[in-house]
């Protein structure tokens, strides 16, 4: 049977790692609550040290007619309350119909592509392009043209995981980062369970994780930097009108 990745399972795996739980043994409430608290302390420390844990998620919201830019954050007041975005995977919006809607994709571009071409403004019609602008406490997404109606919009994003809750679904957490958090949490659990087993080899494995992630690509938080948006395509407003 496939094990579902959740914060509770992560806590169990870290307790297995240090030998504090036996196979098929159930953790008590104190272990689970302490594990969540320790995970949040670890994530806060990693964020301060510029070590970000990426988490894939989908954000659904409604566009506002005439509004092209939307702020996203859970740290300061924003249009969309969510973790800061570090990368866009895809974006689309739906044009509702009487019986069914049409889903239109948004082409992801860079800020340089947006500001480096001729465009008409203001221009309110069906959007065709979207780009991400990352700031210290907020992320901003900008659509062009600005929507002419409040279309339902969906964006698949890579966010920075800065907190977790009890039994939270971690299915979209990349396996390498899951392993990193397992070792990081086990390392902290040793302070609570001195009888646990944390060997030099285990510490070496944790340090390997830490060093690799510390040097991970800052832009997209992948272990291997990937080329994104390398294609060049002008998007003059005349072409957008017939999109």
C-alpha positions in Angstrom: 0.0 0.0 0.0 1.3 3.4 -1.0 2.2 5.7 2.0 0.5 9.1 1.7 3.0 11.9 2.4 1.7 14.2 5.2 3.3 16.1 8.0 2.3 13.3 10.4 4.0 10.8 8.2 7.1 13.0 8.0 7.2 13.1 11.8 6.8 9.3 12.0 9.6 8.8 9.4 12.0 11.0 11.4 11.2 9.1 14.6 11.9 5.9 12.7 15.2 7.4 11.6 16.4 7.9 15.1 15.0 4.6 16.4 12.4 6.2 18.7 9.5 4.5 17.0 9.5 0.8 15.9 7.9 -0.4 12.7 4.1 -0.2 12.9 4.3 1.6 16.2 1.9 4.6 16.5 3.2 8.0 17.7 1.5 9.6 20.6 -0.1 13.1 20.5 2.9 14.7 22.1 5.2 13.4 19.4 2.9 14.7 16.6 2.3 18.1 18.2 6.0 18.5 19.0 6.9 17.4 15.5 4.7 20.1 13.9 6.2 22.8 16.2 9.8 21.7 15.4 9.1 21.6 11.7 7.9 25.2 11.8 10.9 26.2 13.8 13.1 24.5 11.2 11.3 26.2 8.3 11.7 29.6 10.0 15.4 29.1 10.5 15.9 27.9 6.9 14.0 30.9 5.6 16.3 33.2 7.6 19.3 31.4 6.2 17.9 31.7 2.6 17.3 28.0 2.4 13.8 27.6 0.8 11.7 24.5 0.6 9.7 24.5 -2.6 6.1 23.3 -2.6 3.9 22.9 -5.7 0.4 24.1 -5.3 -2.5 25.6 -7.3 -4.0 29.0 -6.6 -7.5 29.7 -7.8 -8.9 33.2 -7.8 -11.1 35.6 -9.8 -9.5 38.3 -12.0 -10.8 41.8 -11.6 -11.9 43.7 -14.7 -9.4 46.3 -15.6 -6.8 45.1 -13.0 -3.6 43.7 -14.4 -1.4 43.2 -11.4 -2.1 41.1 -8.3 0.0 40.8 -5.1 0.4 37.5 -3.4 1.7 37.0 0.2 0.8 35.7 3.6 3.2 38.1 5.4 1.6 41.5 4.4 -1.8 42.5 3.2 -2.2 41.3 -0.4 -4.8 40.6 -3.1 -4.2 36.9 -2.8 -3.4 35.3 0.6 -0.8 32.6 -0.1 2.8 31.8 0.4 5.2 33.9 -1.7 5.6 32.5 -5.3 9.1 31.7 -6.6 8.1 30.2 -9.9 5.1 29.8 -12.3 4.4 26.4 -13.8 1.3 27.2 -15.8 -1.6 29.7 -15.8 -5.0 29.8 -17.4 -8.4 31.4 -17.1 -11.9 30.3 -18.0 -14.4 32.2 -20.2 -17.8 31.0 -18.8 -20.5 29.9 -21.2 -24.2 29.0 -20.8 -23.5 25.3 -20.5 -19.7 25.0 -20.6 -16.7 27.2 -20.4 -13.6 27.7 -22.6 -10.2 27.5 -20.9 -7.5 29.8 -22.3 -3.8 29.4 -21.4 -1.6 32.3 -20.4 1.9 32.3 -21.9 4.5 32.8 -19.1 7.1 35.4 -20.0 9.8 37.3 -18.2 9.8 40.9 -16.9 12.4 41.7 -19.5 10.2 40.4 -22.3 7.3 42.4 -21.0 9.1 45.7 -20.6 11.2 45.3 -23.7 8.5 45.4 -26.4 6.0 47.8 -27.7 2.5 47.5 -26.1 -0.7 49.5 -25.8 -1.8 50.6 -22.4 -4.4 50.6 -21.1 -5.8 47.6 -23.0 -8.7 45.6 -21.5 -9.6 42.4 -23.3 -8.8 38.7 -22.9 -5.4 38.3 -21.3 -2.7 36.4 -23.2 0.5 36.7 -21.1 1.6 36.6 -17.5 4.9 37.3 -15.7 6.1 37.0 -12.1 7.8 39.7 -10.1 9.4 38.5 -6.8 9.9 41.0 -4.0 11.1 40.7 -0.4 7.7 40.1 1.2 5.3 39.8 -1.7 5.2 38.2 -5.2 3.4 40.0 -8.0 1.8 38.5 -11.1 0.9 40.8 -14.0 -1.4 39.9 -16.9 -1.4 41.5 -20.3 -3.7 42.7 -21.6 -5.7 43.5 -18.4 -8.9 41.3 -18.2 -12.1 42.9 -19.5 -14.2 40.6 -17.2 -13.8 38.8 -13.8 -12.6 35.5 -15.3 -11.9 32.6 -13.0 -8.1 32.1 -13.0 -5.9 29.2 -12.0 -2.1 29.2 -11.6 0.2 26.3 -10.8 3.0 27.7 -8.7 6.1 26.8 -6.8 5.9 28.5 -3.4 8.2 28.8 -0.5 7.0 26.5 2.3 7.4 28.6 5.5 5.0 26.8 7.8 3.1 23.5 8.1 0.0 22.3 10.0 -1.0 18.9 11.6 -1.5 16.2 9.0 -1.0 18.6 6.1 -0.8 17.0 2.6 2.8 17.0 1.4 2.2 15.1 -1.9 3.6 18.0 -3.9 6.8 18.3 -1.9 9.7 17.0 -4.0 11.1 13.7 -2.7 14.6 15.2 -2.2 13.2 17.9 0.1 11.1 15.4 2.0 14.3 13.5 2.8 16.0 16.7 3.8 13.2 17.6 6.2 13.1 14.0 7.6 16.8 14.3 8.6 16.5 17.9 9.8 13.5 16.9 12.1 15.2 13.8 13.3 18.2 15.9 14.3 16.0 18.2 16.4 14.0 15.3 17.9 17.3 14.0 19.5 17.1 16.9 21.9 13.8 15.6 23.1 14.7 11.9 23.0 18.3 11.5 24.1 17.9 7.7 23.9 17.5 8.1 20.1 20.2 7.1 17.7 22.0 9.8 15.8 25.3 8.5 14.4 28.1 10.3 12.7 27.0 8.7 9.4 23.5 10.1 9.9 24.9 13.6 10.6 27.1 13.3 7.5 24.0 12.5 5.4 22.2 15.6 6.9 25.2 17.8 6.1 25.2 16.5 2.5 21.5 17.5 2.2 22.1 20.9 3.8 25.1 21.7 1.6 23.3 20.7 -1.6 20.2 22.7 -0.8 22.2 25.7 0.4 23.8 26.0 -3.1 20.5 25.2 -5.0 19.5 27.6 -7.7 18.0 30.6 -6.0 15.6 31.4 -8.8 13.6 28.2 -9.1 14.9 26.2 -6.1 15.8 23.2 -8.1 18.8 21.0 -7.5 19.6 21.4 -11.2 19.1 24.8 -12.6 16.7 24.7 -15.6 16.3 26.9 -18.6 13.0 28.7 -18.5 11.3 30.9 -21.0 14.1 30.8 -23.6 11.9 31.5 -26.6 11.5 35.0 -28.0 8.2 36.0 -29.3 6.9 39.6 -29.7 3.5 40.4 -28.3 2.4 43.6 -30.0 -1.1 44.7 -29.1 -2.2 44.2 -32.7 -1.5 40.5 -32.5 -3.2 40.2 -29.1 -6.5 41.5 -30.4 -6.7 38.4 -32.6 -5.4 36.0 -29.9 
